[in-house]
Structure formats: structure tokens, C-alpha cells
Amino acid sequence: MATDFGLGGIIASVLAGAAGGQAAEKQPKTPSPGGLGSILGGGVGGGLGGLLTSVLGSGTAGTDVTAVASQAVGGGVLGTIVTIVLGLLLKKKA
């Protein structure tokens, strides 16, 4: 089973993850690593979320725009989650 996770999908999911990390940081009661940590954590989570979305949705038919959009949504969601988990871990450690 081949997946189509091109450069456009990677960029979209990493950027969406970084934006998700920043959105998590802006919430008043959400723990986050702050600043660059939120961007990096969100970006890494976004890349993984986009990859996961690509692999799980590889059997569905769709255009390239649809594939990139779904990878971006998956990246944004997982980027937000990774940022919150990273913030919780750092808060617990301190």
C-alpha cells in the first residue's frame, strides 16, 4: 500500500502543527512549553499527524488538494496535542 505524502503535505502539516502549538499556548489554562518550544513541539506533532492522516487515508480517493488539506488538519490537531502534553511534562518536572 503506497502513500502519497509529498512535500506539499509535509509542509502543510508542519505549518498547521506549529499554528496549533501557538494556539494551544494562547489558551489561558493550557500548559505549554512556551515560545519556541510550542512552535517546535507543534511542528513535530504536525508532521507526525500529517503522516498518520496520510497513512490512514491512503485508501480513499481524492484530489491532491483534499489530501493536503486532510494532512494539514491532522497536523494541526496532533500539533496542539503534542504541545499540551509537552507543557504538562515540563510543568510536572519543574
Secondary structure, 3 states (H helix, E strand, C coil): CCCCCCHHHHHHHHHHHHHHHHHHHHCCCCCCCCCHHHHHHHHHHHHHHHHHHHHHCCCCCCCHHHHHHHHHHHHHHHHHHHHHHHHHHHHHHC
